[in-house]
């Protein structure tokens, strides 16, 4: 009995038959005896093989297998319809859908030996009752139009599981059988283009008289219907990658920002398909590295990770993402990690036309991850018609990074805390960076981030010795850049340190180097905006801060603070207040924003609001003093210092 359970359903790709042998002694053979039917049995086998590989009953994105579906269609399917990716998947759906209303006359199957004798001796196919049809139909779950549908896999409705299914081809079983089957198709396709006849025509199976059957026909057919349901519902299209229904395009008029004059892209967080949230670091790391790789190209406009990660874990439409971020192209994907293997699927969508310009999936060894990141980067660039120079082709993309994934996730976690702008979060971030460096002492990016925490300690008055904190930050930045000089944020940090040391020209040079290295670096631009502003170039500060926010439309409080300060210095108080309030909405305890709000309100004569902001400053830092704060101001122009200090005193701070 146990052996029968394991082999309850056999998909025979040598003879294109489906054998069903259930515990209730139902025995049935479905013969797929035409090119079209053979094609659909192969699709069923594809779905089952993928589920076996994943080890669970789940939806399978057929869009990822479009080239394979085209091969099946063009060889065994006899090219009964186009293999074009925009039409093949909808055709598969329609074929399954059309089988629902009339099971016994469904175009998918020819059932052998299942007719009953009538009084006049003429065979007639036994018809299901309406209740039986409804039972079958209700196992399906339709979503969207015929071009975008998901069918639920329903083997569990039979009380069966994946171990009850076997794929057979020649003398091979399951995964090996599938691979041998596909390899054979490819060889035959190369030898003889066009339809391939894989199964010889067999004689009609004799009809068994009804009275000789051991199983009542109604019960026999009921189980047959359920078995067919299991196979049919194995076609699980959770999303059709290669077709966008009419109206599913982004509106240029609704975009939050004008489209850049060069190809623009947002890379959404890759979905972790592993099923374990603890594995998010892997999918997040892949996403961030692809963004980092793309960002180095002057000919591209790339949205920063901070803004694309706001969509993590959310069901969001591509056109909405494009409109929110003001981009033409949106990339999305998924990651499945199992042991030392990894499967990555990715697609690039042109949100303006609704067309899919590139899609691919990769099955690789985990050790090949970093090479795969580079490969995906190149594929995206080519899909957007960005031609690479010889130097770019040979570029080593991952700079200053690590191959220690645990170190990477620690660094990533630290970045999340560091951006919140409080002493406690800064301390937490520092611990993460220190642990990452402990795991990989050559992790240059982690050294830069660690140095940044010491920098913020000094700048925000969180350090007992600001001079020592700045010196520590300088040492860490120089150590990181000695390992890898092409990390933009290393030069940004070094520029900010030179600014504190009042070496304005050196600071500007480092800031310029940073934005040159990463023309899409939102953080590089905001650091540079701060540097040029403190150096007395407030108009330029506004320009670079706005560029940073354009690259990261959902910015952190730092971007808003730098822009708000520049507006204050230009006496554009209304604009400054509006911007600074956005920083506080993100983090109500972000001290710099409250300081400049107090200065803005007092400069406008709005004393009550100025006093309220001053109280917020003291709530966050009860030890705040203008004397200490003034010592930390590094403005090149003395008049800028005097103006800000006077405004703060007028607001009631001492």
Backbone torsions as a table, in degrees:
resi	resn	phi	psi	omega
1	UNK	NA	-40.6	-179.4
2	UNK	-63.4	-38.7	179.4
3	UNK	-64.6	-39.6	179.5
4	UNK	-65.5	-38.0	179.5
5	UNK	-62.8	-41.6	-178.7
6	UNK	-67.1	-28.0	-177.4
7	UNK	-115.0	32.8	-175.9
8	UNK	-60.1	-34.2	-178.0
9	UNK	-132.4	122.8	-179.9
10	UNK	-118.3	128.2	174.7
11	UNK	-101.4	104.9	-175.0
12	UNK	-95.8	105.3	-178.5
13	UNK	-87.9	-3.3	173.7
14	UNK	-80.8	-43.1	-178.3
15	UNK	-107.6	-2.4	-178.0
16	UNK	54.0	57.5	176.3
17	UNK	-128.9	152.9	175.1
18	UNK	-117.4	113.9	-178.7
19	UNK	-100.4	129.7	-179.6
20	UNK	-122.4	123.7	179.1
21	UNK	-138.8	95.8	-176.5
22	UNK	-93.4	163.7	-176.4
23	UNK	-62.0	-27.5	-179.9
24	UNK	-77.8	13.7	176.7
25	UNK	72.0	17.3	172.9
26	UNK	-74.9	125.2	178.6
27	UNK	-125.2	132.0	-175.8
28	UNK	-154.9	141.0	174.2
29	UNK	-123.9	124.1	176.2
30	UNK	-103.8	125.0	-176.4
31	UNK	-104.7	116.6	178.8
32	UNK	-91.1	92.3	-164.4
33	UNK	-110.7	24.1	173.4
34	UNK	-138.9	158.8	-180.0
35	UNK	-53.7	-41.7	-179.2
36	UNK	-64.0	-44.5	-179.3
37	UNK	-68.9	-36.7	177.2
38	UNK	-61.1	-40.5	178.2
39	UNK	-58.4	-44.3	-176.7
40	UNK	-72.0	-32.1	174.1
41	UNK	-65.5	-37.2	177.4
42	UNK	-64.6	-36.9	176.6
43	UNK	-64.4	-41.7	176.6
44	UNK	-58.6	-45.4	179.8
45	UNK	-62.7	-38.0	177.7
46	UNK	-59.2	-48.4	-179.3
47	UNK	-61.9	-45.5	-179.8
48	UNK	-63.0	-42.1	179.8
49	UNK	-61.7	-41.8	179.0
50	UNK	-64.3	-41.2	178.9
51	UNK	-65.9	-38.9	176.5
52	UNK	-63.7	-38.8	179.2
53	UNK	-64.7	-39.3	179.1
54	UNK	-77.9	-21.5	178.2
55	UNK	79.5	21.8	179.8
56	UNK	-159.9	157.3	175.5
57	UNK	-79.1	116.2	-174.9
58	UNK	-156.7	171.2	177.5
59	UNK	-75.4	140.3	179.1
60	UNK	-113.6	122.2	179.6
61	UNK	-76.6	98.2	-177.0
62	UNK	-64.5	-22.9	179.1
63	UNK	-58.6	-28.7	179.4
64	UNK	-71.3	-16.5	-175.4
65	UNK	-111.6	25.1	-176.4
66	UNK	-55.9	-44.8	178.4
67	UNK	-61.3	-37.3	179.5
68	UNK	-69.5	-40.8	176.6
69	UNK	-61.6	-39.5	178.1
70	UNK	-63.7	-39.8	177.9
71	UNK	-61.8	-46.2	178.7
72	UNK	-60.6	-43.5	-178.3
73	UNK	-65.3	-42.4	-174.2
74	UNK	-78.5	-21.4	-178.3
75	UNK	-100.1	-77.1	-177.2
76	UNK	-75.7	-24.0	-177.9
77	UNK	-80.5	-7.7	177.8
78	UNK	66.4	20.9	-179.1
79	UNK	50.7	44.2	-179.9
80	UNK	-62.4	-18.3	176.4
81	UNK	-154.2	171.9	-177.8
82	UNK	-62.3	146.7	174.3
83	UNK	-95.6	6.3	178.6
84	UNK	-58.8	133.9	-173.1
85	UNK	-60.2	-23.7	-178.7
86	UNK	-82.2	-9.0	-176.5
87	UNK	-123.7	-25.5	-175.4
88	UNK	-65.7	-47.0	-179.1
89	UNK	-64.5	-44.8	175.5
90	UNK	-59.5	-33.9	178.9
91	UNK	-66.5	-39.8	177.1
92	UNK	-60.9	-43.9	179.9
93	UNK	-61.7	-47.0	-176.9
94	UNK	-61.3	-37.9	-179.7
95	UNK	-61.5	-43.5	178.8
96	UNK	-67.7	-43.8	-178.4
97	UNK	-61.2	-41.9	-176.9
98	UNK	-67.8	-18.6	179.2
99	UNK	-76.4	-18.9	-173.3
100	UNK	-64.4	-49.0	-172.4
101	UNK	-67.0	-26.1	-172.0
102	UNK	-141.4	81.7	-170.7
103	UNK	-58.1	-48.2	-173.8
104	UNK	-68.9	-22.5	177.4
105	UNK	-104.9	17.6	-178.6
106	UNK	-61.6	141.5	-176.7
107	UNK	-73.0	-7.4	-174.9
108	UNK	-80.0	-31.9	-167.9
109	UNK	-127.9	151.2	164.1
110	UNK	-121.7	111.9	-175.0
111	UNK	-90.3	123.5	-176.1
112	UNK	-92.7	135.4	171.8
113	UNK	72.6	31.7	-179.2
114	UNK	-130.5	56.5	175.6
115	UNK	-124.6	152.5	178.1
116	UNK	-112.4	151.0	-179.1
117	UNK	-80.6	129.8	173.4
118	UNK	-97.3	174.4	-174.8
119	UNK	-58.3	-35.8	-178.2
120	UNK	-88.3	5.9	175.3
121	UNK	82.1	0.7	180.0
122	UNK	-86.3	128.5	-179.7
123	UNK	-72.7	140.0	177.3
124	UNK	-138.6	135.9	179.6
125	UNK	-63.9	133.6	179.0
126	UNK	-68.6	132.8	-176.4
127	UNK	-100.8	139.0	176.5
128	UNK	-73.1	154.7	170.6
129	UNK	-75.1	163.9	179.0
130	UNK	-61.8	-35.8	179.8
131	UNK	-62.7	-40.3	179.8
132	UNK	-67.9	-37.8	176.7
133	UNK	-62.7	-42.9	-179.3
134	UNK	-63.6	-39.8	178.5
135	UNK	-57.9	-43.9	179.6
136	UNK	-66.1	-48.8	-176.1
137	UNK	-62.6	-36.9	-175.7
138	UNK	-71.8	-9.1	175.5
139	UNK	-79.4	-4.1	-179.4
140	UNK	-101.4	152.1	-179.0
141	UNK	-132.1	109.1	-177.1
142	UNK	-93.5	139.5	176.4
143	UNK	-139.1	124.0	174.6
144	UNK	82.1	-163.6	-179.0
145	UNK	-85.1	-178.9	-178.2
146	UNK	-67.1	-18.0	179.0
147	UNK	-88.9	-7.6	-177.2
148	UNK	-145.3	89.3	-171.3
149	UNK	-138.2	151.8	175.4
150	UNK	-125.2	130.3	175.5
151	UNK	-111.2	130.1	-176.5
152	UNK	-79.0	135.1	176.9
153	UNK	-75.6	130.3	-167.1
154	UNK	-127.2	26.2	176.8
155	UNK	-61.6	-30.1	-179.5
156	UNK	-65.0	-21.5	176.6
157	UNK	-66.7	-22.1	177.4
158	UNK	-88.1	-5.4	-174.0
159	UNK	76.7	19.6	-178.9
160	UNK	-109.8	174.6	-179.6
161	UNK	-141.1	-177.3	-177.7
162	UNK	-63.4	-30.7	179.9
163	UNK	-68.4	-14.2	179.3
164	UNK	-82.3	-4.7	-176.3
165	UNK	-109.5	142.8	175.7
166	UNK	-135.9	132.7	172.1
167	UNK	-97.3	131.8	-176.8
168	UNK	-123.6	135.8	170.5
169	UNK	-149.4	119.1	-174.1
170	UNK	53.9	-122.6	-179.2
171	UNK	-102.1	15.6	-175.3
172	UNK	-108.6	160.7	-177.2
173	UNK	-131.8	149.4	172.1
174	UNK	52.4	-126.3	-173.3
175	UNK	-57.9	-41.8	180.0
176	UNK	-68.3	-36.5	177.6
177	UNK	-62.4	-44.0	-179.8
178	UNK	-62.7	-44.8	-179.3
179	UNK	-63.8	-41.7	178.2
180	UNK	-64.4	-39.6	179.5
181	UNK	-61.5	-48.0	-179.4
182	UNK	-65.8	-41.4	178.8
183	UNK	-60.3	-40.0	178.2
184	UNK	-63.8	-39.5	178.2
185	UNK	-63.6	-41.6	-179.0
186	UNK	-64.0	-40.9	179.9
187	UNK	-65.5	-44.9	-179.0
188	UNK	-67.7	-33.4	177.5
189	UNK	-65.0	-35.2	178.7
190	UNK	-73.6	-35.9	-178.0
191	UNK	-73.8	-37.7	-175.8
192	UNK	-145.1	99.0	-180.0
193	UNK	-59.1	152.0	177.0
194	UNK	99.4	-170.5	-176.8
195	UNK	-61.0	143.2	179.7
196	UNK	-120.1	125.8	177.9
197	UNK	-87.6	106.0	-176.4
198	UNK	-93.8	-23.6	-173.1
199	UNK	-120.2	123.3	177.7
200	UNK	-66.4	150.4	180.0
201	UNK	-66.6	128.1	-179.3
202	UNK	-104.1	151.6	177.2
203	UNK	-66.9	152.8	179.5
204	UNK	-60.5	133.9	177.4
205	UNK	-70.8	134.8	-179.3
206	UNK	-59.7	146.6	177.0
207	UNK	-80.6	128.5	179.3
208	UNK	-90.0	123.4	179.7
209	UNK	-56.4	145.5	-176.8
210	UNK	-58.3	-40.2	-175.3
211	UNK	-68.1	-19.2	-179.6
212	UNK	-86.3	-7.6	-177.1
213	UNK	-76.3	143.6	-178.3
214	UNK	-87.2	-18.2	-176.7
215	UNK	-114.2	131.5	177.4
216	UNK	-52.3	138.9	-172.7
217	UNK	-63.7	-41.9	-178.3
218	UNK	-61.1	-45.0	178.0
219	UNK	-64.4	-40.8	179.1
220	UNK	-57.9	-49.1	-177.9
221	UNK	-70.3	-32.5	178.8
222	UNK	-60.1	-46.4	179.6
223	UNK	-70.3	-33.8	176.9
224	UNK	-61.8	-41.6	179.7
225	UNK	-62.2	-44.3	-179.9
226	UNK	-64.7	-37.6	178.4
227	UNK	-64.0	-41.3	177.9
228	UNK	-63.5	-38.0	176.9
229	UNK	-56.7	-46.7	-179.8
230	UNK	-56.4	-43.8	-177.9
231	UNK	-71.2	-46.4	-179.1
232	UNK	-60.9	-45.8	-176.2
233	UNK	-71.7	-7.4	174.0
234	UNK	-63.3	-19.1	175.0
235	UNK	-76.6	100.0	-175.1
236	UNK	-113.7	98.2	-179.3
237	UNK	-100.2	96.7	-179.5
238	UNK	-80.9	-19.9	175.3
239	UNK	-167.8	130.6	178.2
240	UNK	-88.3	111.2	-172.6
241	UNK	-71.7	-25.0	-165.9
242	UNK	-109.1	18.1	179.2
243	UNK	-147.9	133.8	177.1
244	UNK	-118.6	117.2	-179.0
245	UNK	-60.2	157.6	179.7
246	UNK	-56.9	139.8	-179.9
247	UNK	90.6	-11.0	-178.9
248	UNK	-92.7	51.0	178.6
249	UNK	-126.8	156.8	-179.3
250	UNK	-76.9	147.1	177.6
251	UNK	-99.7	122.7	177.9
252	UNK	-62.7	-35.0	-179.3
253	UNK	-66.0	-29.9	-178.5
254	UNK	-89.5	-1.4	-176.9
255	UNK	-67.2	139.1	-178.3
256	UNK	-68.2	-23.3	179.7
257	UNK	-136.8	151.2	174.3
258	UNK	-62.8	145.4	177.0
259	UNK	-64.5	137.1	176.0
260	UNK	-62.9	162.9	-180.0
261	UNK	-87.6	19.0	175.8
262	UNK	-143.7	164.5	-178.2
263	UNK	-53.2	131.2	-176.2
264	UNK	-122.4	142.0	-173.7
265	UNK	-145.7	144.9	170.3
266	UNK	-122.3	129.4	178.9
267	UNK	-102.6	109.7	179.9
268	UNK	-73.9	153.4	178.8
269	UNK	-58.2	130.0	176.7
270	UNK	-63.9	139.9	-178.2
271	UNK	-80.4	130.8	177.0
272	UNK	-81.0	106.2	-178.3
273	UNK	-92.9	3.4	-177.4
274	UNK	-67.8	-29.2	-179.2
275	UNK	96.1	-6.2	180.0
276	UNK	-115.6	113.4	-179.3
277	UNK	-57.5	-23.4	179.3
278	UNK	-67.3	-16.1	179.0
279	UNK	-89.2	5.1	-179.4
280	UNK	-58.4	-32.1	-177.7
281	UNK	-55.9	-31.7	-176.8
282	UNK	-71.0	-49.4	179.9
283	UNK	-68.3	-37.3	178.0
284	UNK	-65.5	-40.8	-179.9
285	UNK	-64.7	-40.0	177.6
286	UNK	-62.4	-44.8	179.3
287	UNK	-59.0	-49.7	-176.9
288	UNK	-63.6	-37.8	-178.3
289	UNK	-68.6	-37.3	177.2
290	UNK	-64.8	-41.7	177.0
291	UNK	-61.4	-44.3	179.4
292	UNK	-61.2	-43.6	179.1
293	UNK	-60.5	-47.9	-177.6
294	UNK	-66.8	-32.3	-174.2
295	UNK	-64.0	-21.1	-176.2
296	UNK	-77.6	-3.7	-176.5
297	UNK	-94.7	119.6	179.5
298	UNK	-62.1	-28.4	-175.7
299	UNK	-83.4	3.0	178.4
300	UNK	-118.1	157.8	169.5
301	UNK	-118.5	117.1	-171.9
302	UNK	-122.4	125.9	177.8
303	UNK	-72.1	137.7	-178.1
304	UNK	-67.5	154.4	-177.7
305	UNK	-61.0	-35.7	-178.0
306	UNK	-57.6	-32.7	-178.3
307	UNK	-86.3	-32.3	178.3
308	UNK	-77.3	-26.6	-178.0
309	UNK	-74.6	-7.3	174.8
310	UNK	-68.2	-17.6	179.8
311	UNK	-91.7	-0.2	-176.9
312	UNK	-60.1	131.3	177.9
313	UNK	76.4	5.9	-178.2
314	UNK	-110.4	148.3	173.3
315	UNK	-87.3	112.2	-172.8
316	UNK	-136.4	142.5	179.5
317	UNK	-83.1	143.4	-178.3
318	UNK	-57.6	-43.7	-177.0
319	UNK	-64.9	-32.0	178.2
320	UNK	-68.6	-41.1	177.1
321	UNK	-60.2	-45.9	-179.5
322	UNK	-60.8	-39.8	-179.6
323	UNK	-71.5	-39.5	179.1
324	UNK	-63.5	-41.6	-171.1
325	UNK	-100.5	-10.1	179.2
326	UNK	68.3	52.1	179.5
327	UNK	-132.6	161.2	178.2
328	UNK	-91.6	-41.1	-174.9
329	UNK	-107.0	141.5	175.8
330	UNK	-130.7	131.2	178.0
331	UNK	-111.1	139.6	175.3
332	UNK	-142.4	161.4	-178.1
333	UNK	-169.9	-176.3	179.6
334	UNK	-142.7	157.9	-178.6
335	UNK	-132.2	132.3	175.2
336	UNK	-126.3	117.3	-178.6
337	UNK	-113.5	130.6	178.8
338	UNK	-143.3	107.9	-178.6
339	UNK	60.8	-124.6	-179.6
340	UNK	-98.3	15.4	178.4
341	UNK	-111.7	152.9	177.3
342	UNK	-144.5	135.8	174.0
343	UNK	-115.9	127.3	-179.6
344	UNK	-125.2	128.8	175.1
345	UNK	-117.8	139.9	-178.6
346	UNK	-147.3	149.9	175.0
347	UNK	-145.6	149.9	179.0
348	UNK	-118.9	126.0	-176.1
349	UNK	-115.2	135.7	170.5
350	UNK	-88.4	102.6	-173.5
351	UNK	-68.7	-21.9	-179.1
352	UNK	-74.0	-40.2	179.3
353	UNK	-97.3	-18.4	-175.5
354	UNK	82.3	2.4	-177.0
355	UNK	-86.4	150.7	175.5
356	UNK	-94.2	116.1	-173.9
357	UNK	-94.0	-16.3	178.1
358	UNK	-164.4	142.2	176.3
359	UNK	-156.2	139.2	-178.5
360	UNK	-161.4	154.7	172.0
361	UNK	-129.3	152.0	-174.1
362	UNK	-130.0	134.8	170.5
363	UNK	-116.0	111.6	-173.4
364	UNK	-136.4	166.2	169.5
365	UNK	-73.0	145.5	-178.5
366	UNK	-59.4	-32.4	-178.3
367	UNK	-66.9	-17.1	-178.8
368	UNK	-91.5	9.7	-173.8
369	UNK	-56.1	-46.6	-173.2
370	UNK	-68.5	-36.6	175.0
371	UNK	-66.3	-35.6	179.7
372	UNK	-66.4	-37.6	177.0
373	UNK	-58.2	-42.4	178.6
374	UNK	-66.1	-40.4	-179.1
375	UNK	-63.0	-43.7	178.8
376	UNK	-62.8	-40.9	178.6
377	UNK	-57.6	-46.5	-178.9
378	UNK	-64.5	-40.7	179.7
379	UNK	-62.4	-40.1	179.0
380	UNK	-64.5	-44.6	-179.6
381	UNK	-60.4	-44.2	-179.5
382	UNK	-67.1	-36.8	178.4
383	UNK	-63.1	-30.8	178.0
384	UNK	-93.1	11.5	176.2
385	UNK	63.9	37.4	174.1
386	UNK	-97.3	109.3	-179.8
387	UNK	-80.8	131.2	-178.1
388	UNK	-90.5	140.1	173.3
389	UNK	-77.5	169.1	178.2
390	UNK	-59.2	-39.7	179.8
391	UNK	-65.7	-38.3	179.3
392	UNK	-70.7	-35.0	177.7
393	UNK	-62.2	-34.8	-176.7
394	UNK	-92.1	2.8	-174.5
395	UNK	-64.6	141.2	171.8
396	UNK	-89.5	107.7	-169.0
397	UNK	-71.5	-48.8	-174.2
398	UNK	-79.4	104.3	-176.8
399	UNK	-115.0	127.9	178.5
400	UNK	74.7	10.0	-177.2
401	UNK	-92.4	-160.6	-178.3
402	UNK	-142.0	154.1	172.6
403	UNK	-101.1	3.6	176.9
404	UNK	-92.4	105.5	-174.0
405	UNK	-65.8	-30.4	177.4
406	UNK	-68.0	-39.5	176.4
407	UNK	-63.9	-38.8	179.7
408	UNK	-62.2	-46.2	-177.1
409	UNK	-66.1	-34.4	176.3
410	UNK	-63.5	-42.8	178.0
411	UNK	-62.9	-42.8	179.8
412	UNK	-63.3	-42.5	178.2
413	UNK	-62.9	-39.1	178.6
414	UNK	-62.9	-40.3	178.7
415	UNK	-59.9	-39.2	179.0
416	UNK	-60.8	-39.2	179.1
417	UNK	-76.0	-40.1	-175.2
418	UNK	-61.3	-32.3	-176.8
419	UNK	-76.2	-2.0	-175.8
420	UNK	-84.9	-18.8	170.6
421	UNK	81.2	22.5	174.9
422	UNK	-120.3	159.5	-178.6
423	UNK	-61.5	-45.0	-178.3
424	UNK	-61.4	-45.0	179.3
425	UNK	-65.4	-36.9	178.9
426	UNK	-64.7	-40.7	177.5
427	UNK	-64.2	-41.7	178.9
428	UNK	-62.6	-43.5	179.3
429	UNK	-59.9	-41.6	-178.4
430	UNK	-59.8	-39.5	179.2
431	UNK	-63.8	-40.7	178.2
432	UNK	-62.1	-44.7	-178.3
433	UNK	-65.5	-38.6	179.1
434	UNK	-64.7	-39.9	177.8
435	UNK	-65.3	-39.9	179.6
436	UNK	-61.8	-43.1	179.5
437	UNK	-66.7	-34.4	176.7
438	UNK	-61.3	-34.0	178.7
439	UNK	-80.4	-30.9	179.6
440	UNK	-142.4	93.0	-177.6
441	UNK	-64.2	-7.9	179.3
442	UNK	-107.9	19.4	-178.2
443	UNK	-83.8	88.2	-172.7
444	UNK	-60.0	-42.0	-178.3
445	UNK	-62.0	-35.7	178.7
446	UNK	-67.0	-35.5	176.0
447	UNK	-63.2	-41.0	179.3
448	UNK	-63.3	-44.5	179.9
449	UNK	-66.0	-38.2	176.9
450	UNK	-63.2	-42.7	177.3
451	UNK	-61.4	-35.2	179.8
452	UNK	-65.0	-35.7	178.2
453	UNK	-64.0	-39.1	177.8
454	UNK	-67.8	-35.7	177.1
455	UNK	-61.2	-46.2	-179.6
456	UNK	-67.6	-31.8	174.3
457	UNK	-56.4	-46.6	-178.3
458	UNK	-69.0	-43.7	-173.8
459	UNK	-72.9	-30.8	-175.8
460	UNK	-100.4	8.7	177.3
461	UNK	74.2	23.2	-178.6
462	UNK	-91.8	-6.9	-175.1
463	UNK	-104.0	142.2	175.7
464	UNK	-69.6	-27.2	177.7
465	UNK	-133.7	89.2	180.0
466	UNK	-54.2	-36.2	-178.6
467	UNK	-63.6	-42.0	179.1
468	UNK	-67.3	-37.0	178.9
469	UNK	-65.3	-41.4	178.4
470	UNK	-65.6	-40.0	178.9
471	UNK	-64.1	-39.7	178.4
472	UNK	-65.2	-41.9	178.5
473	UNK	-62.3	-41.1	179.8
474	UNK	-62.3	-45.0	-178.9
475	UNK	-62.4	-42.2	-178.8
476	UNK	-69.0	-39.9	178.3
477	UNK	-63.9	-44.2	-179.5
478	UNK	-66.6	-36.4	178.6
479	UNK	-65.2	-42.3	-179.8
480	UNK	-65.4	-43.9	-178.3
481	UNK	-70.6	-24.1	174.3
482	UNK	-68.8	-31.9	176.1
483	UNK	-74.2	-43.1	-176.7
484	UNK	-152.1	107.2	-173.3
485	UNK	-79.7	-8.3	-173.5
486	UNK	-99.1	17.4	177.6
487	UNK	-87.0	115.2	-173.7
488	UNK	-59.6	-42.5	-176.3
489	UNK	-70.5	-21.5	173.3
490	UNK	-64.8	-41.8	178.1
491	UNK	-72.6	-33.2	175.7
492	UNK	-62.0	-45.9	179.0
493	UNK	-63.5	-43.6	179.9
494	UNK	-62.2	-38.8	177.1
495	UNK	-63.2	-42.4	178.6
496	UNK	-64.4	-36.6	178.4
497	UNK	-66.6	-43.3	177.1
498	UNK	-60.9	-32.9	179.1
499	UNK	-65.2	-43.8	177.3
500	UNK	-61.4	-34.5	179.6
501	UNK	-81.9	4.4	178.4
502	UNK	61.4	31.3	174.0
503	UNK	-103.0	74.0	-168.6
504	UNK	-62.3	-40.6	-178.3
505	UNK	-65.0	-42.3	176.5
506	UNK	-63.8	-37.6	179.8
507	UNK	-63.3	-44.9	179.9
508	UNK	-62.8	-40.8	-179.9
509	UNK	-61.5	-42.0	179.3
510	UNK	-68.2	-38.6	178.2
511	UNK	-63.6	-41.4	177.4
512	UNK	-63.5	-38.9	178.9
513	UNK	-63.6	-39.7	-178.0
514	UNK	-64.2	-48.8	-177.5
515	UNK	-71.3	-25.4	175.6
516	UNK	-69.9	-38.6	179.4
517	UNK	-70.1	-33.3	-178.2
518	UNK	-134.8	85.8	-178.5
519	UNK	-65.7	-9.4	176.6
520	UNK	-114.4	18.6	-176.6
521	UNK	-84.5	103.0	-179.6
522	UNK	-60.5	-40.7	179.6
523	UNK	-71.5	-37.9	177.9
524	UNK	-60.4	-40.8	-179.5
525	UNK	-70.2	-36.1	-178.8
526	UNK	-73.3	-34.9	174.2
527	UNK	-63.6	-42.6	-179.8
528	UNK	-65.7	-37.0	176.8
529	UNK	-60.3	-41.5	177.7
530	UNK	-65.9	-39.9	-178.3
531	UNK	-64.6	-49.4	-177.1
532	UNK	-68.7	-31.7	178.3
533	UNK	-66.0	-50.7	179.6
534	UNK	-62.2	-26.3	177.5
535	UNK	-80.7	3.1	174.7
536	UNK	100.3	3.4	-178.1
537	UNK	-105.8	75.0	-172.4
538	UNK	-71.9	-33.0	176.6
539	UNK	-63.1	-42.7	177.4
540	UNK	-66.0	-34.5	178.6
541	UNK	-60.7	-43.1	177.1
542	UNK	-60.2	-45.4	-177.6
543	UNK	-60.4	-47.8	-177.8
544	UNK	-71.7	-33.2	177.2
545	UNK	-66.6	-40.8	177.1
546	UNK	-64.8	-36.2	176.7
547	UNK	-64.2	-39.3	177.7
548	UNK	-61.8	-44.2	-179.4
549	UNK	-69.6	-33.1	176.0
550	UNK	-64.3	-37.6	178.2
551	UNK	-73.9	-23.2	178.0
552	UNK	-134.3	79.4	-174.7
553	UNK	-60.5	-16.6	172.1
554	UNK	-113.9	73.6	-171.1
555	UNK	-78.9	171.7	173.2
556	UNK	-88.2	177.1	-177.7
557	UNK	-63.8	-26.5	-178.8
558	UNK	-59.9	-46.4	-179.5
559	UNK	-59.6	-44.6	-179.6
560	UNK	-65.9	-36.8	-179.5
561	UNK	-65.1	-45.1	-179.6
562	UNK	-63.5	-42.9	179.1
563	UNK	-67.1	-40.9	179.1
564	UNK	-63.3	-39.5	177.9
565	UNK	-63.2	-41.5	179.5
566	UNK	-64.0	-41.6	177.6
567	UNK	-63.1	-38.6	177.3
568	UNK	-59.8	-46.7	-178.1
569	UNK	-66.2	-26.0	177.4
570	UNK	-90.6	5.4	179.4
571	UNK	62.9	29.0	173.9
572	UNK	-98.9	73.6	-168.7
573	UNK	-68.4	-39.8	-179.7
574	UNK	-60.9	-45.2	177.9
575	UNK	-62.7	-40.4	-179.8
576	UNK	-62.9	-44.8	-178.5
577	UNK	-63.0	-44.2	179.6
578	UNK	-59.4	-43.1	-178.6
579	UNK	-69.8	-44.7	-177.3
580	UNK	-65.0	-32.4	177.0
581	UNK	-64.6	-31.7	177.3
582	UNK	-65.8	-36.8	177.5
583	UNK	-63.0	-40.9	-178.6
584	UNK	-71.2	-31.6	175.9
585	UNK	-62.6	-32.8	178.1
586	UNK	-75.4	-42.7	-178.5
587	UNK	-145.8	104.7	-175.5
588	UNK	-64.2	-18.7	-179.3
589	UNK	-101.4	18.1	-179.6
590	UNK	-78.1	99.7	-170.6
591	UNK	-58.7	-48.0	-176.4
592	UNK	-55.1	-36.4	-179.4
593	UNK	-66.4	-40.1	178.0
594	UNK	-65.5	-37.9	179.0
595	UNK	-60.4	-47.7	-178.1
596	UNK	-74.9	-27.3	172.9
597	UNK	-63.2	-43.1	177.4
598	UNK	-60.1	-42.0	-179.8
599	UNK	-66.2	-40.8	179.6
600	UNK	-64.9	-48.9	-177.7
601	UNK	-62.0	-43.0	-179.1
602	UNK	-67.0	-35.4	178.7
603	UNK	-68.0	-25.0	179.1
604	UNK	-92.0	-4.0	-178.5
605	UNK	80.8	15.0	178.4
606	UNK	-94.0	74.0	-168.3
607	UNK	-63.4	-41.0	-178.3
608	UNK	-61.1	-44.0	179.8
609	UNK	-69.7	-34.2	176.9
610	UNK	-63.3	-43.5	179.8
611	UNK	-65.4	-37.7	178.8
612	UNK	-64.0	-40.7	178.2
613	UNK	-67.1	-38.0	178.0
614	UNK	-62.1	-37.5	177.9
615	UNK	-65.6	-35.6	176.7
616	UNK	-64.9	-38.0	177.1
617	UNK	-59.6	-45.1	-178.2
618	UNK	-73.3	-27.9	175.4
619	UNK	-64.3	-43.1	-177.9
620	UNK	-74.7	-40.3	-179.7
621	UNK	-135.4	88.5	-178.3
622	UNK	-58.6	-21.0	-178.1
623	UNK	-93.4	9.1	-178.2
624	UNK	-60.7	134.3	174.6
625	UNK	-139.7	143.2	-179.5
626	UNK	-64.0	-36.2	-179.3
627	UNK	-60.0	-47.6	179.3
628	UNK	-67.3	-40.9	-179.0
629	UNK	-63.7	-41.2	-177.9
630	UNK	-63.5	-34.0	179.6
631	UNK	-65.5	-24.8	-178.3
632	UNK	-89.2	-8.9	178.2
633	UNK	-75.4	127.6	-174.7
634	UNK	-116.8	27.0	179.7
635	UNK	-60.0	137.3	177.9
636	UNK	-66.1	-38.9	-178.5
637	UNK	-91.4	121.9	-179.2
638	UNK	-61.1	-31.8	-178.5
639	UNK	-63.0	-33.0	178.7
640	UNK	-66.5	-39.4	177.9
641	UNK	-63.6	-48.3	-177.0
642	UNK	-60.6	-39.6	-177.8
643	UNK	-67.2	-43.4	-179.7
644	UNK	-67.9	-43.8	-179.8
645	UNK	-61.6	-42.4	179.7
646	UNK	-62.1	-40.3	-179.5
647	UNK	-66.1	-37.4	-179.7
648	UNK	-70.8	-38.1	177.2
649	UNK	-64.3	-40.0	179.2
650	UNK	-64.6	-28.7	179.0
651	UNK	-75.7	-9.8	177.0
652	UNK	108.1	2.9	177.6
653	UNK	-83.7	151.3	-176.9
654	UNK	-127.6	NA	NA
